[in-house]
Amino acid sequence: MTDRAGSRFARWLCTLVFCVAFGAPASASLNLCNRTSYVLYAATAEAAGGQATTHGWTRIVPGSCAVAIPGPLGPSGYEVYARTSRAHRGPAHDWGGKDDHCVKDTDFLLKLPPGDGRCSSGDSFAVPFARLDTKGQTNWTTTFTLSPAVASLAAARDAGIARLLSDIGYKSGAGGSWVPAALTKFRLRMRLPPDAGNADLFDALETEAMKVAAPAGYSICNDTDAAFWAALGEKSGKVWRARGWWQVMPGACAHAITQPLSADKIYLLAERKDGVKLVTGRENFCVTNITFDVEGRAHCTERGLKAAGFAVTDTRGRSGFVAHVGENGLLPSLGSAD
């Protein structure tokens, strides 16, 4: 989730919000339903008693609903944020709004004054939550959607299975005719019993997809004791391009490129908030002080940009690369996938 600093997320607001929905849990609670083809992880925020409590992550598989806050809802203000699982290939998506609250990459429970975006905990960071108008009801359900083509929870389940099979590497095709055969092969490979339910099936699918997705692409890991910001440079065809910034917290990794690599070299710049360079080099790219995506690496100053030196990382022949950054620069690669 630190990837948000690199603006790789396509932002979508929850498009359906309704009370006591069909298929939602019957008991009074805040319920979240997933009508997308992605496995989602959601965090909630509740403002009460002069402080904001954020909690996560609630996992919601395609075509299902989950209880995010159990028990009858009160008059508090409730907010929600969700992101797609990192097991999926391709661009990530998140759902949110305009109110920043602090979260962590792992399961968490945080309490801060409302509007306090300092995220003082070393491994916490802010993401934008969307407000929910629960209309004072004790039971409320919000459904996450992405494509109108996925018109029901049942359709989301089927689309989710197909997406994860494709993420794992099963050969897909037009329509869904390929899915039954691929699913049969997957069940046999994983030795899933014929009566295995949705929960067991999605657990197995996401676990296997994570094994494939995690090493693919380019990740930047922080092996220091303080946060830093990272930017990447690369050449696609004849076009040079630089993008940034990804905030990388201590002990965490930013999955900056999610697709399998095809370039022989990726260029990396990593620096502290105060400008101290951790990883730099002789290859100049154009950068800015804010989130950027710049084509071309020449005439930076004339274009209102500034030039910065990037270090070369050798990705030749690799589908994935993990750049570990220490106090003295790049460490030997530990997590590359050939």
N, C-alpha and C positions, 0 to 999 in steps of 0.2 A: 504494500500500500504506500509505501514511500514513493512508488512510481508516480503518484499524483503530481509531484514536483516537476515531472517531465511532460506533463499535459498529454499523456498517452491515453487517458481515459476519455471515452465518449460519454458525455454527461446526459442522463435521462432522468426526468422526474417521474416518480410513481404516478401512473396515469389513472389508476382506479383506486378509489378509497370509498369503502362502504361499511355499513354496520351489520353485524349478525349475518354474515354472508353464508350462502349455501356451501357446504363442504368444509366450513371452518369449524374449529373446535367449539363445542357447545358451551363450555364453562366460561364465565366472565373473565376476560383477559385481553391482552393486546396480541392479536394473531397476525402473522405474516404469511402470505401465500405467494407462490412462485409460478407465474404463467409465462415463463421463458424457457429456452432450451439450455440454460446454464445452471450449474450448481451455484447458489448464492450464499454469501455470508453477510449477516445483517447485524448492525449495532443499534442500540436504542439510547435515547437521552431523555431524562425526566427532570424538570425543574421544580423544586419544592423546598421550602424551608430555607431559602437564601442560598441554595447551592444546586449545581447541576450534577446529576449522577449519570454516567455513561457506562454501558455494559455491553459486552460482546464476547464471542460471536455466536449468533444463532444460525445454524446451518439449515438451508431449505433446498431440498432437491427438486428438480423440475416436476411440476404437477402435484405438489404437496403443499401443506400448510404446517406451520410450527408456532408454538406459543413463545413469544419473546418476553412478555411480562405477565406472569401468572397472577391470578386473583383479580377481583373487581378493580377497574380503573377509577381513579379519583379525579378531582378537578385540576390536577397538575397539567402542565404543558408537556406534551410528548412529541418526540422527534425521532427520525429514523434515517439511517444511512445503510447502503448495501453495496457490495462489490461482487464480481464474478470470481469463481475459484481460480487459483493459479494453475490448476490442472489443464485448463483449456488453452488451445492454441489460438493464435491470432490476437487482435486487439482486445484489451480488457474493457469492461464497462462498469460504471458505478451509477448509483441512484442517490441523489441528495438534493440539497437546497442551498440556502445562503448562510446558515448559522454554523459557525465552526465550533466543534467540540473535540476534545482529546480522546484518542484511542491508542491501542497498542496492536502490534502484529499478532500477538498471541492472545488467548482469552484474558479478559481484564474486567475490572470494576474500578472506576475512578470517580472521585468526588471533588468538584471545583466550584468556585463561585460562578454564577451564570455569566457568560460572555468572557470568561477568563481563558484566553487562547494561549497562555504561556506554556502550557504542557511541561511543567517543571520536571516531571519524571523523565529520566534520561532516555528511555526507550518509547516515549509517547510522542504523538504528533497529531496535528489538527486535520480533520476532514470536514466537509460541509454537510450538515444534516438538514433534512426537510421537516418542516413543522406539520403535525397532524391535527386536524380539527376534529376531535372526537365528539364534539357536540354534547359533552357532559355525559356520554353513555358509559356504562360500566364494562361493556364488551365492544371491541372494535377490531375490524379486519382491514388490512391494507394488502392489495395485490400488486406485485411488481410485474410489469409487462415491458416488452421491447418491440415485438413485431406483431402487427394485426393479423398476420398469417397464423399465429399461434392463438387460436380463438377460444380454447378451453384448457382446463387443467389436464384432461386426458391427452389432448394434443401436445401439451407441454411435456408430459411424461415421455411420449413417443419421440418427440423431437430431441429431448435431452439424452435419451438412450443413443439415438443416431449420432448426435454431436460427440458424445464421449467415445463411442466406438471409432469415429473418425479421428478424434484426438489421439487415441491409442495407436492408430496406424492401419486400421482395417480399411480396405479399399472401398471408397464410396462411389456413388454414381447418381445420375439424375433420378429424382423420385426416391421412394423408400424401398424399392424392391430388393435392394442389397442387404437391408437391415436384418431380416430374420435369419439368413444364413450366417451372417457375421455374428449375430447374438448367440446362435447355437454353438459356433466355434468358441466364442468367448466363455460361455457357460462350461463347456467341456474342458477347456484349458484351465479354468479356475476351479473346476470340480464343484460347481454350485449345484445343489440338489434341485430337482425339477420344481419343487414347491417353494424355492427361495423367493421371498417377497421383494417388493420395491426397495426397501431399506437395504437389504443384503446386496441386491443387484447394484444399486447406485454406489454403495460403499466400495464394492469391488471395482466398478468401472472408474470411479474417481481415483482410487488408490493406484491403479495401473496407469491411468492417464498422467498422474503426477510423476510417475517414474520416467515417463517419456518427456513430459513438458519441462520438468525442473532443470535438466541439464541443457536442453535446447535453447538456443539464443545466447544472449550475453548478460551476465549478472555481475554486479559490483558489490563486494562484501566488505564491511567495515570491521577490521580487526584492531581498531584503536579504541581509546576510551572516550572519544568525543565525536559528535556528529560532523559529517562533512557533506559537501555538495559535489556532484559529479556531472561531467558532460562527455558526450561521445562524438567522434568524428568518423566518417566512413566515406567510401567511394562506391557509388552505385552506377554502373555503366561508365559514362564520362563525367558524371556530376559528383562534385564534392559537397558534403553536407555535414553540418554540426548541429547537435541538439543538446539541450539541457534546461533546467538543472534537475537532477534527481537528488533528493535529500536521503542520505544513508545514515541511519542511527547506529550507535555502537552495538556490535554483535548481530546486526541485521544485514540483509542483502536487498538490493534493488534489482528487479528483473527488467532491465532496460530494453532489451530486444527479445521478443517472445518467439519469433520464428527461427527455424534452423538457420545457421549462418551460411552464407555463400561467399563472403568476402575473405580474402587472404589476410587482411589486416584490419583491425579496429583500433581507433586512436582514443586515448583516455586522458581526461584532465580531472583531478580531484583536489579540492581546496577547502579549507576551513571557512567559516563565516567571516573571519577577520582577514581573509585573503591569503593566509599562509598556504603555500602549495605543498600537497602531499605527493601527487603524481603529476609530473609535467615533462615536457620534452622539446624536441627541435621542430616538430611538425606543427606549423601554425594554422589555426582555424579562426574564423570570426565568431565572437561571442558577445553577449550582452550581460548586464547585471541581473536581468530578470529572465523568466522562462523564454526560451528562444528555439527557433528552428530555421537555420540559415543555409541557403544554397550558395556554393562558391566560397573559396578561401582567399581570394585576392582582394586588394583595395579595401581592406576592412575600415580603415579610418575614414576614407572618402565616402563610405556608405553609412557613416554614423555609428559604426561598430568599433570594437577593439580586437586586436589580435592577441591570441594566447597560445602558448606552446603545449602540445599534446604528446603523450608518450605512445609508442607503438606497442601493441600486443599482437602476437602472431597467432592468427586463427586459421591458418591454412589447413584445409582438409578436415576441419572440425565442425560438427553441427552445433556445438555449444562450448562456451568458454566462461569460466568464473574468475574474475579479477579480484584477488584479495589485496586489500590496501592496509598497510601497517604504518606505524609512526615514521618509518624511514622510506616509504614508497611502496612499490609493488612487491608482493611476496610471491614465491613460487606457486604456480597454478596448482590448486588442489582438487578442483571439481570439474575439470573439463571432460566433455563427452566426445569421444572420437567417432 
